[in-house]
Amino acid sequence: MAPAAPRLVLGLLVLSLCCEACKKVIFHVPSELEADKLVGRVDLKECLQSAEFISSSDGNFKVLEDGSVYTTSALSLSAEKKTFTILLKDIQEQVEKKIHVDLVEEEKKTPNTRHARDTVLKRTKRRWGPIPSVMIENSLGPFPLQIQQVQSDTAQNYTIYYSASGPGIDQDPKGLFYIERETGNIFATRAVDREQYPSFQIICFATTPDGYSPEVPLVHTIRIEDDNDNAPYFTQDLFEFCVPENSRPGVVVGKVIAEDRDEPYTLHTTLKYRIVSQTPPITPAFSLHGDTGVISVLLPQLDRELVPSYTLLVEVRDMAGQPFGLCTTGTVVVKIEDTNDNAPTFKQLQYETRVEENRVNVEVLRVSVVDLDEPGSPGSGAVYEIIRGNDDQAFEITTDKNTNEGILCVVKGLDYETAKQRILVIGVNNEAPYLLAPHSQQLSQSTCSVTVHVLDMDEGPVFKPCLLRLDVKECEDIGTAIGRYVAEDPETGNSEGIRYRIPPGQCNWVNIDDKSGEIRTVRVLDRDIGEMRRGQCNVTVLAIDRNGKTGTGTIQVCIVPGNKNFPRITQTDYIMCRDRKPICLTAQDGDEAPYSAPFEYRINDRRLASMWKLTPHDDNSWYLSPKSDIPYGIYEIPVSVIDNGGKIGENIVRVNLCDCVTPSECDGRTRQLAGGNVTLGLWAILAMILGSLLLLLILITICGCCGAGVMHRQVTDDCANHNLIISNTEAPGEEVMDHNIIPLQNTCDQGGYGVKTGEQQTFEMVKGRGHTLESVKGGGHQTLGSVKEGGGQTMMDTCRYSYSEWHNFTHPRLGEKVHLCRQDEEQKHSEDYLLSYNYEGKGSLAGSVGCCSDQHEEEALDFLDQLEPKFRTLAETCIKR
């Protein structure tokens, strides 16, 4: 070390200020610190004599056991001061101490400004540091063995004492290394194992007798050079691998792994593998890659049945396999996995057994096979099948998993009368598919023959068929015969002496005749009722022979849907507005196809059919619309709906044809439809009642008026019958032969009839030949022969009378007639002589001809000269008679 002024250290100055023991230390450091830079040294023993745990609160600093503080990474003091804490712990004594460290940036001295040529170059002292030392592993000595010497340049001027710290000095109680205090020579005290200590780092200090450190502590590395003192070893004591038999060459079996604790990437750890031996000692079956340790198949044919496993002795050697390298051996067991390369074969080719007829689910025989494949594996598991002789599926064969035997069972009863013996051919295969070795022959299936003798037994009756389906039409009458179900005795082949019955607890739809087996219904089968909704019922029938043997059969009664329901229109009240949009009529039918849709619609009323029409829409619906511009009103239209089965449902569709825009505007209003089937409202009914009362009042008035006068002359009863008057006759009358009908006189020009002219009405009458009418004009007995004079001649039209004369003559007679009509045989008034009649239409042009008429024109009788052809025919008929 170069001479230097006392108390001056280049690079950093360490000041230890004793503020308070174990509390605070201040270091003056540059603003920029490099990694692994010594910051200072703290006297740890002054604070805690036995510190087992030393740590720093700041990860940028580390504290060694001697109290040296180093930076762990490059550091820049961003502030003028940085603080961290050193924690000391004594675990046994459970004592903790803290030392606070403050880092203060050094003050930079501003140099005096001088000219560049006046600048003086200063010499910087080089740092002391020997090259790293090397020590041979397992060195033989002699010990102590000098490793290196460290020496400070300041030893020329000062007395220097050397010390060191590190894992080999302080932590190891035996002291692997030590340094001479006066010379700085580092010695090893004994041989070192590289695997335990691959290298050492020793910190060397140079101090003066008074404690001053003129040098920065030196970190010296001692590397232990590896010696091939460790043999390689396998990671497992035993390697086990599996490979399928008949694997092709080159298939990887597995890999062996070995390790060496010597220094990696040297010849000491370069390993080589080889197979030393194989058991059994036959043709080598496997190869081992020398560098990777991978084992592969070498033999083209590995047969598990011949050699189930191989044992290999393998060796690993370091020094790249050179003879002087260290080596170790290991064991590898390769098991050959079974594949299905062997077919099972029957131990016997012929089997024979016996079974009673009609026995079911009984074991009749066990067959066994031999398979060379591994027992318990899919390659040896047997699967049996019946190849021939089981067309009726009466036999079944399964495998016993424990014994690998085939179990032959009867699953359907055998019939001795049908076949006395059965011959079966049984084959066998494996569960797994066959995997054959290369160039091997195809395997064939092994078979055996089984003869089953059927033993004759006394059997009960047998139904044929065992299940009988009977279709019954829906809603058939009770007691309807729907079929016959009989059983036969297998021994005799007939049904004699067999009785039938249905056990209790079944659906009671049908019963069976105990002798004939005839089946009849006991209920009306309707699919819409309770338990019959499912549409079918199974009934078990027993057949019992003379010996008490029984047989069973099943009857399946199925209800066939029928056409029992009438189709009906779901909605029958509609409102049709002035747009006359067609109405969609939709029908429903409770029956199923084919007795439901499609439906056909018809209008029954011929008159309404001329006003309304129906057009199809779909299978269930038709449109109803008017044919023409019919009047507004309420129409009740009879519509017949015919289903696909021909059943007709009658419906009344009520349509309110309303003068509206929307149906809500009608509010139930109706209009009277002339000439149609209409419904009368409340006001119309009241009008009819008032009209009837008015008509009754008129009749009473007529009767009262006609009965007020008194006839003083006797008038011939049939005088009034000599006149023809017009009435509102609307249909031809019956032909009447009466002696009171008197033919018209030839002297009269025309038959008499009345006609309404203007506002008055005149009537003319024709007198009968040889008869006179009593006039009521002058009273007394006068003839009603009105003679008109003109020019001194007597006129020939004396048969004409005025309306006043006719009225005066008929009024008292009509009163008498009405009075007599009102009395019965006991001279008592009748209460039902007045009859009311329905409305017959508008009145005729002739008007009223009753006594209450206010027509008094006397001379308007010219209409008698213009009789219509019908009246002329009537007149001619009366004259002939």
PyMOL commands that set and color helices and strands:
alter all, ss='L'
color gray80, all
select helices_A, chain A and resi 116-118+153-156+167-171+267-269+319-321+530-534+606-609+663-665+682-706+720-722+803-821+862-866+869-880
alter helices_A, ss='H'
color red, helices_A
select strands_A, chain A and resi 24-29+32-33+38-41+53-56+61-63+68-71+75-76+81-90+95-105+133-136+145-149+161-165+177-179+185-188+199-207+218-225+233-234+238-244+252-255+258-259+272-279+286-288+294-297+309-317+327-337+345-346+350-356+362-367+369-370+382-388+395-399+406-410+421-430+446-455+462-463+467-473+481-484+487-488+499-501+510-512+518-521+536-544+550-560+568-569+573-576+583-588+600-603+612-616+621-626+633-642+648-657+755-757+760-762+789-790+793-794
alter strands_A, ss='S'
color yellow, strands_A
deselect
rebuild
show_as cartoon
